[in-house]
């Protein structure tokens, strides 16, 4: 009793205080563990990853008659990451032997069905596919390859990944990860104190970080919460969460989560997470197809994706990869001979310095914008959609080359104004209205200002076809009609007087419509447009696919309307499509994570302009290449290829445009300076050159539309518009006219003139007016070329 | 118009397309243009070489034309489908029967990329738009097919039939009747 009494009250208080503190600490610890438990478990169990929408290019369709050589087919397979090897015994491999290719095609989930992995035999006949056969030798009429992955739609500074299931992971990868990063993975409880101590010892001795002591589980936790602060508190929390994960989940699940979670590289603003995407990013093929040295390199990168970046620090990466291989051999994961052999292998990464191959930012930008019309941002960046786009990778590559080659030529031309030019290109397919390629600037793989979409510039003479279309639609004009190419003074609403000029500062007097358009005469066009009326001219812009008509100023006749290259492509696509308007599409189909088809724009056609007027206009646009401003390009095009198009040059040579089409492709090119400085180039000496480079390098067809029933072809004299015979002079041109149109016959050489009669007249006809200034040399400076 | 006869016309055209002995657009595969997109109308810019890839009959009699262009339009052999598009059209029809309209559209899209100038494919796409109750687009597809079938009566007849059906579905009966007349007239030629 006495003892108890002696016990000071203060001490009792102290004890109680301690108890309370201990209790509070315990509660705090429990709360902390509970909080951490919730955080980490939710992260692990819930929607584990936000999945950016994955965007694919259009698949390569194979069918008998397809214009594709075995060599080009092999190139396409390599682009898809297929490996040439014998035997062809697993998906992702192929063998080319002369004119035949055996390929083991990968499984792929298309929008309508999952195509299983299968063997295919493709026989070639020179430049075309002769036949396709399946595994049993059965004839296959048509087959699509798995398409190229071209990117993802991720939030700015966002993570991107391709989720892989355990079945898609080569068994070597988890073994290698364990051997190199966490040898006790199978037995520890989330933390490995011995490893931490060992790492500490090694690192102190080496004076640098050579070994990490974190288990795979700890690395996973660390990656979940993206906090690189190395405070003790963080370390403690990490350890607790790792422990929690280990007690709640299977090792296999943790390994799978690790493989999909971990950070493995940086691609501009996008963070490459998980081995699935990293495999595409570094090797351009699926994870399942990686071999030993490739797996070893990936494991090497884990330790420091920027320090061991195989693109920027190839030697460092190679050294570490070989160290990994050595460890794998020591640990008995692979045989020493295998490791030896693997050490001799090159890194094997796809080139494209610092960027993943097949990176097409301008086109992806278009896809993203089109998708935003139908989808919430969050649905695009988080819910794992698969997007099937219209991009044709081969065409895209050729477009990039055509533009950059032309810009390089201009850089070296010695003309200061044409150096350091920017450019943009859009390629569409006329009948189906698909955007198959897009280049947004000089550096095509640079994700910056997208000139194809975000830059509006005056279209110059690209506007002339709209004036002539309005004239033809009015029913008052034919290609043989004569308009006056003479000075005009137009009183503007502001009270000023507008006095347009021809580019050659000359006046040509009475000219036919076909001459006025092909030789791009400003005065003839303005006189024609004013006669037809600004209203009808402005209306054609909407007919051809613009959302809004340009303001009805007289200057729109000469192309002051400012449009971006995609808008121009839309309008010219409607022309190439015979007056049928198909809204340009960049997306063919969208499916969700379960493979269900979601909303996507459908193929649409609308008869927008009368077929006869459009057909007649197009025939005049063909003449632009025969006797107009695009004639210099003719010799660079494949012989016999019929194309149509129009040059455009804005005031003071600020913008150089060309828009034109073959039967299979519409190509629009813009060249100019971002600061609007003069380029010193016309449409002919600038954009047309890049256009021709591309048109000549692709597989396409002649522009060859069927003549509408209501029109017929007749020969007219290019200068006078008089009806004549094809044998009379070189200036006779065949043009379509509505059946029954009355034309003035050429008195000297009427339509009935035979070849024999014409031969007798030859001396007389030598004096036929000479075309002036249409023979613009391809490389001529604008001073020597007369017209845009 | 009974749906039965509608189906009949489409099937008849496609069957004819399949059975035709004529090889699909007689372009050799080694030419610079893909064999899938054979030439259609002649666009001739060089006077002396007046040729036509469109018609089996000679367009102009004799080596030197006395009249530049014949007023009479040559008849054109009915359009046919290439084996690749035929396979895709068959697949689309199966998908349509199963009610998988997006799938069918995808298959026809593929065929159209291979043969964008084949009017039969546009008619087929128009038929699908009918199923999707997109009658305005069905008509547009029919008109697109017409523009590609100049001189090909059988195909034009099928296109007019599609247009007639699309008009009728929208209650535009007088116009539908007119279109139907055209389909019949062309069908008997």
Interface residues (C-beta under 8 A of the other chain):
Chain A: X58 X61 X63 X64 X65 X66 X67 X110 X111 X112 X113 X125 X126 X127 X128 X130 X141 X142 X144 X429 X430 X431 X432 X434 X578 X580 X588 X589 X597 X602 X603 X604 X605 X606 X607 X611 X619 X622 X623 X626 X638 X640 X641 X642 X663 X664 X699 X700 X701 X702 X703 X704 X705 X706 X707 X708 X709 X712 X713 X714 X715 X725 X726 X727 X732 X734 X739 X751 X752 X754 X755
Chain B: X24 X29 X30 X32 X33 X34 X35 X36 X37 X39 X40 X41 X42 X43 X44 X45 X47 X48 X54 X64 X65 X66 X67 X68 X69 X71 X73 X82 X83 X84 X85 X86 X87 X88 X95 X100 X102 X103 X105 X106 X107 X109 X110 X112 X113 X114 X116 X117 X125 X137 X140 X141 X143 X144 X147 X148 X150
